[in-house]
Amino acid sequence: MGTVGVLSYVPVATNAMSPITSAPIAQAASAQTSTASAARTAKQASTSTKAVAGTTSKPASAATQTPTSAPTSTPATAATTAPAAAPAAAPAPSATRTIAGSTIQTPYGPVQVQITVQGTKITNATALQTPRGGTSSQINQQAVPYLVQQTLATQSASIQGVSGATYTTNGWIQSLQAAIAKI
């Protein structure tokens, strides 16, 4: 405790440095308090277990000793919680779903995006429809991979888009927003 008091002293002239030096000290003091609290809780739990069981044996030494490493709530929690009834069926892990966005009409043709999500994370995006014919096919052949890459990177419809494919980009964003809204 004396070391903590000495290390926590901050002269008025160096007040600008106090947030840097006081945070570790506060954490150390909190760690000491947590360690002592965990030891008391473990001791109380073993005492209450004795009283309930009607035995007079001494509590295990591991439950009454103060841990020397960083405190964790696991020993205290394990010692104080009574076994609970079997939990209800746990929710299934996030399944992979495929969601199609709205079809957006652009001056050059329709744009529709389909995303694959696991939980709330977008794992894939594909173009179900893009403008076709003439230069539209060539532009979209180059633009769609960039739009997919940006969608996966941002995990949202807030993408930069592709220069030269403005209508496809705008249609992609609108369709993507519709698909994300269905997550």
Secondary structure by P-SEA (a helix, b strand, c coil): caaaaaaaccccccccaaaaaaaaaaaaaaaaaaaaaaaaaaaaaaaaaaaaacccccccccccccccccccaaaaaaaccccccccccccccccbbbbbccccccccbbbbbbbbbcccccccccccccccccaaaaaaaacaaaaaaaaaaaccccccccccaaaaaaaaaaaaaaaaaac
